[in-house]
Amino acid sequence: MEERNNEQKEHRLTRANSHDSQTASEFIDSQLQLEADAREALPYAFDRCTQPLGPLRQNLFSCLTCNPPPKSASDSYTPAGVCYSCSIACHGEHELVELFNRRNFTCDCGTTRLPATSPCTLRLDHITGIKGPIHSQPAPKGNTYNQDFRNRFCGCGELYNAHTEKGTMFQCIGLAGESEGGCGEDWWHPECIMGYRRDQSQAKKPEPLLKSMPESVGNGPEPLPSQQEEEDQDEELPPGFPAEDDFETFVCYKCVEANPWIKRYASSTGFLPPVFKNDGRTSDGLPGLNDKVLGTEATTHQQTANDAANSDANHRDAASDIATNPPTNLLKRRADDDEESLDVILPKKIRTEPSQNCYYASLPVPEPIRLSLFLKEDFRDHFCRCANCYPSLRQHPQLLEEEDSYEPPLSSEDENVRGSVGTGSLLDRGEAALNNVDRVRAIEGVMVYNHLKDKVKSFLQPFAESGQAVGAEDIKAYFEKLRGDEQAIKAAAVAGSGSGNEDNRREQSGY
């Protein structure tokens, strides 16, 4: 009976070893698949830092491990952005926030904006000529930063959590940085663009006041029906928010206020109707469209705005036109006229008088209400480029032509193409290393390989003849024996068990 139990135990062990074992072909296939998956997740080569290339529109990352953001937004903070390659090669084990494409940015890795304990390992030291580690170099000039580098996004300033965030966020084209009153290419929640609170459920959201607007403004598409069957279904867009397929990019209300001349293009060719900031109270403390300001209060605000506009000599004609011919669809004027009067609505450098060649002058004067603009795919073709308008337009090249974003070279998948360090399969990298070895060492290496191959073949031969699977323990024991570890392991085991003497001493022989 005991012999039979031992046979069953050995049979179970053999089956377990067979289940856990792999043939060499299977192992190579699985390894190649893992490497293919890695290339899909990280398709680009990451062996070169982009800093030597200067300012680029490129994919950026903020390292929260190297630069932990303070708990309070008012506390001082030194933001930094690193390029795609450095995010992997230099900060691969750190907590990173992907900021996606940002324009005119030079990689901060290896500069004083990051601790010296996290050097750049990809750049050449100009003094030694050796690749990395580089640290404490002067920080690039010209980079601009916003709250995104602290892992805070949108007008609500919420911390971003990829595991809990739902719905789609949209990136503003960025016409002004934070220091200029804009957002600096921030990412926005749809509901925050319209002034809703994020904790408001779809059912509890107030009816949009855009219904009181003329048909030219519109309410946008009806929200899509909720699909509870899919757990990852994106949240519905708020009422009045344009469908994602209807626009290419947008300008948030902050950047619009920093560049008020662009307001006139709302509803014109290439632009969707304006999306007003509807909520009564917003993150910046300014009221938006609200039925509380209708009636006499709206009249008071209108008069205050007109008085402020008439005091501005640069916009006297435009303000006069608004005062004598107020728009019939005006719902509200801004309540904070002390901070932002009507002089920000029209640009100082753009004439408002009709001009024979000025398309901009024919557009209706905008209302002093905070709004965001949504731009169609061909919006660049419809900006006025007359002598009066072009200077304002030229300050924002992204409005004149589509921007090119830098992308690192793809990782090589062709075994005939020599891959860079950190790319290609392990087999490709091994062959590349072998090709760089001098001839004598290469021949010695091949001889050692052939010797090892013969030994491994003799080890595997009995398993092949008997049909028995090779288990992990068999491989481990064989290589221990091959390295000469077997005797030492047995000796250690015997020494640990003791010889039965009280003092555990053993007689030494050899003399």
Summary of the structure (lengths in Angstrom):
residues: 511
radius of gyration: 34.1
end to end distance: 49.6
largest distance: 119.6
contacts: 1362
relative contact order: 0.10
helix: 37%
strand: 9%
